[in-house]
């Protein structure tokens, strides 16, 4: 099957589904023209945007999370709006959690990046580039026990980890979480994780 056949097949399925009835409602995902209903033509515009052959400005209502792209989940939400109306639309799926990487000791006594902004539910994975370091939550070189390598226990006296070790922590609440390396905090080996509330779907 050629790469052009897949979008055409997808559009054919959408057309068949929509022949059952195009819903009317106010402010529906995918209602490109603001008319209160989602049409087959608007779904085609959204698919073209998702494939990169049209700009998002052709249907800003299709970009429900306002991230500048139209995902398959947003196309599905628009199909649901077309079939069921806005009151019957399945909610846009919650964005997937992301894992972020921080290097430990890659550039001397430092974390790289030293500051990272993430969302609630995201995970940070620290990866050791050199030996003899810890990841310990707290400020002013004092452990607060919220998280620490290698196992979130005995944070004030946790052992150091060696090159190629990894440690992960998932952040479930918003806030600012400073951390440091126990043996090298005095040399400025500190970092910060800023956790923002999860984006609305």
N, C-alpha and C positions, 0 to 999 in steps of 0.2 A: 504494500500500500504506500503510495507516495506521500510526501509531507503535505501536499495540497489536498489530498483525499481526506485526511483526518479532519481539518477544519470544515470541509464541505459536509462530511458525514455528521459532524457535531451540529452544524447548522440545520441539516435535514432533520435530525432528531428534535432539535428545538422547535422547528416549524410544526412537526407532527404534534408535539406536546401542546403547543400554543393554539393549535386549531380547536382544541377542546374549549377554549375560551380565554380571552385576554382580560385580565382583571383591571378594575378601575379603583383607584385609591389616591390619597394625597401623600405626597412626599415619599414615594416608593424608591427603594434602591434600584437604580437602573432607569429611572424616569428622566431620561436625558433632556427632554424638552419641557419638563415641569407641568405636563398636561394632566397629571393625576393617574395616568396608566402607563404600563410598560408594554411596548409593542415589539413585534418580531424585529422590526428595523432597528430599534434601540438595542436589542440583544445582539444583533449583528454588529452594530457599532462597538459594543463592549468587547465582543470577541476579537474584532480587528484591533482594538486598543491592546488587549491582552497579548495578541500575537506581534505587537510592535508595528503594525502597519497604519495606525492612526494615533493622533495625540490624545492624551487624557482630557484635554480641553474640549474634545468633541462630546464628552459625557461625564462631567464632573460628578454627577449624582451616582455614577457607577463606582466611583472610588470611595467606598464607604469609610475606610480608615484614613483617607486623605494622605496617603503615603506616596502619591504620584504614579502608582501603577494599579492596574486592575488584575486581581488574582482570580483563580478558578472559583474560590469561595465567594467572591463578590459576584461573579457571573451566576453561580448557583442561587445566591440570594435574590438576584434580579429575576431569574426564572421562577423562583417561588413567588415573588411579588406579582409577576405576570399571571401566574396560575391561580393564586389564592387571594390577591389583594394585600394591601399593607397590613391589615389586621391579622391576616393569616400567615404572614411571612415568617418563616423560620429565622431565628436570630442569626446574625452573621457569626460564624465561629470565633471563639476567643483566639487571639493571636497565639501562635506556638511560642513556648518558652525558648530562650536562646542560651547557648553556652558561650561564655566569653573567656578568652585566654589571657593570662598574665604570666610573663616570664620572671623567674626568680633568679637573681644573680647573673643575668646575661651581660650586664654592663657594670661589673663591680658590685658594690654594695647598693643595689637598687632593685626596685620592681618596675617592670616595663609592660604596660604604661603604669605610672605611679598613681594615677587617678583614673577611675573608670565609672561611667554612668550607665546603669542598667535599669530594668524594670522588675517589679515584684514578680517572683516566679522564675526569674532567670538564674542561671548557675554560673559561677566563676570557677574556672579550673586554673590553678597555679601549676606551672611546669618548671622544674628545677633545671637551670642551665649550668649551675655550679653547686658544689657540695657545701654543707655546713650552715644552712639557713633554715629558718622557720617562717611560717605565716601565723601570726598570733593577733587576734583582735584586741584592740585597746588603744589608748593614746598615752603619750608621754612615757613610753616604754613600760607601761603597766598593763598587764593582761586583764581583760574584763570578762573572759570566759564565754563570750558569745560564739566564737569559732576559733579553731586552731588546727594546724597540721600536726601530726598526720591523721588524727582520729577524733578530734573535738573533745579530748579529755585531758585533764591535768594541764590546762593551757599555760599556767605560769611557769611550769617546768617541762614543757613538751620537748622531746628530743629533736635535734636537727635532722634534716633529710638530705639525701645525697643526689648528685646529678642524675637526671632522667626520672626522678620521682615526680608524682603528680598528687595533687590534693584538690578536691572539689567541695564547694559549699553552695547550696541553693538558698537564696534570700527570699524569705516569705513575708517580710514586712518592709515598708518604706522607711527610709532614714539614711543617715550618713554613718558609715562604718569604717573608722580608721583601723589600721593594722600595722604591724611592724615585724621585723626579724629580731628575735631575742638577742642573739650575740652581736648584732650589728646595728641596733637601734641608735646607739650613741654616735654612729658614723652617718646617720641620716637615712638608714634603710627603712623607710616608712611608705605606706600607701593608703589610699582611701577608695572605698566603694560607695558611690552615691546610688541609692535605690529609689527610683521614682514609682509612683502608683502605676499599675498596669494601664495601658492605653485602653480607652473605651472601644468596644468592637464597632 
